Amino acid sequence: MEKRIEKIEIDKLFGRFDYCINLAEHENSISIITAPNGYGKSTILKIVSSFASGDYYYFIREKFGSIRFHLSNEETVEIIHVEDDHENNQVTIRSGSNQTKIKDPFGGQDGDGRSFVVERAFPFLTRIGPRTWRHDRTGEVFDRFDILNRYGDHPVFRRSIKRDEWLENIRGSLRVFSIPTNRLKFEEDLSVRGLTAAKSSLMVGAIAIEIKEKMQFAIRNQFEEGRKKETNFPTRLMESLKGEIAPTREAIIESIKSVQAYEERYGRLGLVPHTGTTKQLNVHAESTENAGMLVLKTYLDDIREKFSLLEDLAQRLDVFCSSINGLIAFKTIETSADEGIVVKVVDGNQDSLPLSVLSSGEQHLIVLIGKLIFNTKKGSLVLIDEPEISFHPEWQEKFLSILEEIRKLNDFTVLVATHSPILIGDRWSSVIELAEQHRSAGEQACLGA
């Protein structure tokens, strides 16, 4: 059974802050956390995503008193350091009578327990000290906490986690999707995580590939369903000629207009060719008698049913294109089953531009909106860290309206962390001000907690 995180309580984050993030109190399902730097906005998102993804090692290294996730089934999961947890470099997770401890895979405080595993699992890391490594390609230096932060979901570490069934059942019931600040490029070494990297290192290129694959899958599916209908079309046609009452000419003309509108829209989105094949139907509607009207009705019903298979994706492509084209200047984007995303200059020639020439702001926009539309699922909690990155103030003003349109399409809830009052606009009723909660630490921050 799917569950939702309705409230997050954090005591003594960084040894200082007590917070309550109540996701259930905002009617529009968009909650916004804001505060000056250093109050832990991004850390709160990381806490939620780490728990939902099973990155329990994160809680060993983060400094806090306790974290409580209140779920939609009135269940509470608490993450806490108790008794000798600090001494043994571990963390306790409990819910009701269930409890488990997650231990540092490197061992105790000295961290030497499994250091040898690093070189074996990650050959691009070179040991430069007893508990430090250097990335051969980027030059970054990691300690064991950095290793767990970057590569903690690698199988070599995941095998070290005691997978208690009760905890995995809870985690598996949650749908959380995180969009971090580093949106433009893939992280290094995706292959070591057991993930498949797209051919392009640019995330905008990966979004284009994903859109192309979704379009091609939908088109193939529609073609296969069309072939099935073709095989029994004669039988269905003969049955309609025997028993059905012929539709009026006006009804057929309206049906043709509806099919032509679908064809025009799907052609604009790249889901069907720009052939205008349904235009010829206007002539038939004017000259056909009763039997012909039944033939046209059966044919048009088939077309509408085939088009309906594309409608779900068409809605997403429509929102994707309209959202981006409503913001970017001098360029326009289209979707294509061959390229995924096609960028052209407004009033210029019809040659497409490579995605790599887009500005960082344009790439951020496409990646952010693309992930929201094509990667989120119904019932998810979507975490967005600083959506205003590289956004012009005008884009910031319009982003939450776009987010609301996408949210209605995919039916998710949202937790946004932002610095930008411009982005918040007039939605202060949806804001959770962390600095205000800290200043009110002596009061009860969460009524009914």
C-alpha positions in Angstrom: 0.0 0.0 0.0 1.4 3.4 -1.0 2.0 5.8 1.9 2.8 9.6 1.9 5.1 11.6 4.1 2.7 14.1 5.7 5.0 15.8 8.3 8.8 15.8 9.0 10.0 16.8 12.5 13.8 17.4 13.0 15.3 18.1 16.4 18.7 19.7 16.8 19.7 19.7 13.2 23.5 20.7 13.2 23.0 20.6 17.0 21.0 23.8 16.8 17.7 23.9 14.9 14.3 22.3 15.7 12.0 22.2 12.6 8.5 21.0 11.7 7.7 20.6 8.0 3.9 20.0 7.7 3.2 18.9 4.1 -0.5 18.2 4.7 -1.5 21.7 5.6 -1.2 23.4 2.2 -4.3 23.0 0.0 -2.5 23.4 -3.3 -0.1 20.6 -2.4 3.0 22.9 -2.8 5.0 23.6 0.3 7.9 26.1 0.2 10.8 26.2 2.7 12.9 29.3 2.8 15.6 30.8 5.1 19.0 32.4 4.9 22.0 30.3 4.1 23.1 27.9 6.9 19.6 27.0 8.2 19.5 23.7 6.4 17.0 24.0 3.5 18.9 21.7 1.2 19.7 19.4 4.1 16.0 18.9 4.8 15.5 17.8 1.2 18.5 15.5 1.5 17.1 14.0 4.7 13.8 13.1 3.0 15.4 11.8 -0.2 18.0 9.7 1.7 15.4 8.0 3.8 13.2 7.3 0.8 16.0 6.0 -1.4 17.5 3.8 1.4 20.7 5.8 1.8 20.7 5.2 5.5 24.5 5.8 5.7 23.7 9.5 5.3 22.2 9.6 8.8 25.4 8.2 10.4 27.4 11.2 9.3 24.7 14.0 9.6 24.5 15.9 12.9 21.0 15.8 14.5 19.1 14.8 17.6 16.2 12.9 16.0 14.2 12.9 12.8 10.6 11.8 12.7 8.6 11.0 9.5 4.9 11.0 10.1 3.2 8.9 7.4 -0.3 9.0 6.0 -1.3 5.7 7.7 -0.6 7.4 11.1 2.7 5.5 11.3 5.8 7.3 12.5 9.4 6.4 11.7 12.1 7.9 13.9 15.8 8.1 13.1 17.9 8.7 16.2 21.3 8.2 17.8 20.8 6.4 21.0 23.1 4.9 23.7 26.4 4.0 22.1 25.5 4.9 18.5 28.0 7.7 18.2 30.8 5.5 19.6 30.0 2.7 17.3 29.4 4.9 14.3 25.9 3.8 13.7 22.3 5.1 13.7 19.0 3.7 15.0 15.8 3.6 13.0 12.6 2.6 14.7 8.8 2.5 14.3 6.5 1.2 17.0 8.1 -2.0 18.3 10.4 -2.4 15.3 14.0 -1.2 15.4 17.1 -1.6 13.4 20.7 -0.2 13.5 22.6 0.9 10.4 26.4 0.6 10.9 29.1 2.4 9.0 30.5 -0.1 6.5 34.0 1.1 7.1 33.7 0.0 10.7 34.2 2.0 13.9 35.5 5.5 14.5 38.9 4.8 12.9 37.1 3.9 9.7 39.7 1.2 8.7 37.3 -1.7 8.7 36.7 -1.9 5.0 38.9 0.7 3.4 40.4 -1.8 1.1 37.0 -2.2 -0.6 37.2 1.3 -2.1 40.1 0.6 -4.4 38.7 -2.7 -5.5 35.2 -1.3 -6.2 36.3 2.0 -7.6 39.5 1.7 -9.6 39.5 5.4 -10.5 40.1 6.3 -6.8 43.7 6.2 -5.6 44.5 6.0 -1.8 46.6 8.9 -0.7 46.3 8.4 3.0 45.1 5.9 5.6 41.4 7.0 5.1 41.6 9.4 2.1 41.4 8.9 -1.7 41.9 11.0 -4.8 39.7 10.8 -7.9 42.0 10.1 -10.8 40.0 12.2 -13.3 38.7 15.1 -11.3 41.4 15.5 -8.7 38.8 15.5 -5.9 39.9 14.2 -2.5 37.5 12.1 -0.5 37.4 10.8 3.1 35.2 7.9 4.0 32.2 10.1 4.5 32.6 11.6 1.1 32.9 8.1 -0.4 29.6 7.1 1.2 28.0 10.4 0.2 29.0 9.9 -3.5 28.9 6.1 -3.8 26.8 4.9 -0.9 24.2 3.3 -3.2 26.9 1.1 -4.9 26.2 -2.6 -4.3 29.4 -3.1 -2.4 28.0 -0.8 0.3 24.3 -1.7 0.0 25.2 -5.3 0.7 26.4 -4.1 4.1 23.1 -2.8 5.2 20.9 -5.1 7.2 17.7 -5.0 5.2 14.9 -5.4 7.8 11.7 -6.3 6.1 9.6 -3.8 8.1 11.9 -0.9 7.1 12.0 -1.9 3.5 8.3 -2.3 3.3 7.9 1.3 4.6 10.5 2.7 2.3 9.1 0.8 -0.7 5.7 2.3 0.0 7.0 5.8 -0.5 7.3 7.6 -3.8 9.8 10.4 -3.5 11.5 12.1 -6.5 14.3 14.5 -6.0 15.6 17.2 -8.3 18.9 18.5 -6.9 20.7 21.7 -7.8 23.3 20.0 -10.0 20.9 19.6 -12.9 23.0 20.3 -16.0 25.4 17.4 -16.1 25.4 13.8 -15.0 27.4 13.0 -11.9 30.7 11.3 -12.5 31.0 7.6 -12.7 27.3 6.7 -13.1 28.4 3.3 -14.4 29.7 2.3 -11.0 26.3 2.8 -9.5 24.7 0.2 -11.8 22.9 2.9 -13.7 22.7 3.5 -17.5 24.1 6.8 -18.6 22.8 8.5 -21.7 25.2 9.1 -24.5 25.3 12.9 -23.8 26.9 14.1 -20.6 24.5 17.1 -20.7 21.3 16.4 -18.7 19.4 18.3 -21.4 20.6 15.7 -23.9 19.3 12.9 -21.6 15.9 14.6 -21.4 15.8 14.8 -25.2 16.7 11.1 -25.5 14.0 10.2 -22.9 11.3 12.2 -24.8 12.4 10.5 -28.1 12.1 7.1 -26.5 8.7 7.8 -25.0 7.4 9.1 -28.3 8.7 6.1 -30.3 7.2 3.7 -27.8 3.8 5.4 -28.0 3.9 5.5 -31.8 4.9 1.8 -31.9 2.1 0.9 -29.5 -0.4 2.9 -31.6 0.8 1.2 -34.8 0.4 -2.3 -33.3 -3.1 -1.5 -32.0 -3.9 -0.2 -35.5 -2.8 -3.4 -37.1 -5.0 -5.4 -34.7 -8.0 -3.2 -35.7 -7.3 -3.6 -39.4 -7.6 -7.4 -39.2 -11.2 -7.3 -38.0 -12.2 -4.1 -39.8 -14.2 -5.9 -42.5 -16.2 -7.9 -39.8 -17.0 -4.8 -37.8 -17.9 -2.9 -41.0 -20.4 -5.6 -42.1 -22.0 -5.7 -38.7 -22.5 -1.9 -38.7 -24.0 -2.1 -42.2 -26.5 -4.7 -41.0 -27.7 -3.3 -37.7 -26.8 0.3 -37.1 -28.7 3.5 -38.0 -26.7 5.7 -40.3 -25.5 8.9 -38.6 -26.4 12.3 -39.9 -24.2 14.1 -42.3 -23.7 16.8 -39.7 -22.6 14.3 -37.1 -20.0 12.8 -39.5 -18.7 16.3 -40.4 -18.2 17.1 -36.7 -16.5 13.8 -36.2 -14.2 14.6 -39.1 -13.3 18.0 -37.7 -12.5 16.3 -34.3 -10.2 13.8 -36.0 -8.5 16.6 -38.1 -7.9 18.6 -34.9 -6.2 15.6 -33.3 -4.1 15.1 -36.5 -3.1 18.7 -36.5 -2.2 18.7 -32.8 -0.3 15.4 -32.9 1.5 16.5 -36.0 2.6 19.7 -34.3 3.9 17.6 -31.4 5.7 15.1 -33.7 3.5 12.1 -32.9 2.1 11.7 -36.4 3.4 12.8 -39.8 2.2 16.1 -41.3 0.4 14.3 -44.2 -3.1 15.7 -43.8 -4.6 12.3 -44.6 -7.9 13.2 -43.1 -8.6 16.2 -45.3 -9.9 13.9 -48.1 -12.7 12.8 -45.7 -14.5 16.2 -46.2 -15.2 15.3 -49.8 -16.6 11.8 -48.8 -18.8 13.3 -46.2 -20.5 15.6 -48.7 -21.2 13.0 -51.4 -21.8 9.8 -49.4 -25.3 8.3 -48.7 -26.4 6.2 -45.7 -24.2 3.1 -46.3 -21.2 5.3 -46.9 -22.0 7.2 -43.7 -21.8 4.0 -41.7 -18.5 3.1 -43.4 -17.1 6.6 -42.5 -18.4 6.3 -38.9 -16.6 2.9 -38.4 -13.4 4.3 -40.0 -13.5 7.5 -37.9 -14.2 5.6 -34.7 -11.1 3.5 -35.3 -9.0 6.7 -35.9 -10.2 8.3 -32.7 -9.5 5.1 -30.7 -6.0 4.9 -32.1 -5.4 8.6 -31.4 -6.6 8.1 -27.8 -3.5 5.9 -27.2 -1.4 9.0 -27.8 -3.4 11.4 -25.7 -1.7 10.9 -22.3 1.8 11.6 -23.8 0.4 14.4 -26.0 -0.8 16.2 -22.9 2.6 16.1 -21.4 4.3 17.2 -24.6 1.9 20.0 -24.9 2.6 21.3 -21.4 6.4 20.8 -21.9 6.5 22.9 -25.1 4.0 25.6 -24.0 5.8 26.0 -20.6 9.2 26.5 -22.1 8.1 28.5 -25.2 6.2 30.8 -22.9 9.5 31.8 -21.2 12.4 31.6 -23.6 13.2 34.4 -26.1 14.3 34.3 -29.7 14.1 30.5 -29.8 11.3 27.9 -29.9 11.3 24.2 -29.0 9.4 21.4 -30.6 9.3 17.7 -29.9 10.2 15.1 -32.4 10.2 11.3 -32.5 13.6 11.4 -34.2 15.4 13.9 -32.0 13.3 14.3 -28.9 13.8 18.0 -28.6 14.3 20.4 -31.6 15.4 23.9 -31.0 15.0 26.6 -33.7 15.6 30.3 -33.9 12.4 32.4 -34.1 12.1 34.1 -37.5 15.3 32.4 -38.6 16.0 29.5 -40.9 14.5 26.2 -40.2 17.8 24.5 -39.2 17.7 23.2 -35.7 20.3 24.2 -33.1 22.3 21.8 -31.0 21.2 21.6 -27.4 24.7 22.4 -26.2 24.4 26.0 -27.5 21.5 26.8 -25.1 22.3 29.0 -22.2 22.6 27.6 -18.8 19.3 29.1 -17.8 17.6 27.6 -20.9 19.1 24.2 -20.1 18.0 24.4 -16.4 14.5 25.3 -17.6 14.3 22.3 -20.0 15.8 19.9 -17.5 13.6 21.0 -14.6 10.3 21.0 -16.5 11.3 17.8 -18.4 12.0 15.9 -15.2 8.7 17.2 -13.6 6.6 16.2 -16.6 8.2 12.9 -17.7 9.8 11.4 -14.5 7.3 12.1 -11.7 4.5 9.7 -10.9 1.0 10.0 -9.3 1.2 10.3 -5.5 4.9 11.2 -5.4 6.5 13.7 -3.1 8.7 15.9 -5.4 11.7 17.6 -3.9 13.0 20.6 -5.8 16.2 22.4 -4.5 16.5 26.0 -5.6 14.5 26.0 -8.8 15.6 29.6 -9.4 19.1 28.7 -10.4 20.0 30.6 -13.6 16.4 31.9 -13.9 15.7 35.5 -14.9 13.3 37.2 -12.4 10.5 36.9 -15.0 11.0 33.2 -15.1 11.0 33.0 -11.3 7.7 34.9 -11.2 6.1 32.4 -13.5 7.6 29.1 -12.3 5.2 28.2 -9.6 2.2 28.7 -12.0 3.9 26.3 -14.4 4.7 23.9 -11.5 1.0 24.0 -10.5 -0.1 23.1 -14.0 2.3 20.1 -14.1 1.3 19.1 -10.6 -2.3 18.8 -11.7 -1.3 16.8 -14.7 0.8 14.2 -12.7 -1.0 14.5 -9.3 2.0 14.9 -7.0 2.8 17.0 -4.0 5.9 19.3 -3.9 8.4 20.5 -1.4 10.5 23.4 -2.7 13.5 24.9 -1.1 14.3 28.5 -2.3 16.0 31.7 -1.5 13.9 33.7 -3.9 11.0 36.0 -2.7 10.4 36.7 -6.4 9.7 33.0 -7.0 7.4 32.8 -4.0 5.4 35.8 -5.2 2.0 36.0 -3.5 2.2 32.3 -2.3 3.4 33.1 1.3 0.6 31.0 2.7 2.5 28.0 1.4 5.8 29.1 2.9 7.5 27.4 5.9 10.0 30.0 7.2 12.8 28.1 8.9 14.3 31.2 10.5 10.9 32.0 12.1 10.7 28.5 13.5 14.1 28.9 15.0 13.2 32.2 16.6 10.1 30.6 18.0 12.1 27.6 19.3 10.7 28.2 22.8 7.2 27.8 21.6 5.5 24.7 20.2 6.3 24.8 16.5 3.8 22.0 15.5 0.4 22.1 17.0 -0.9 18.7 17.6 2.6 17.1 17.3 
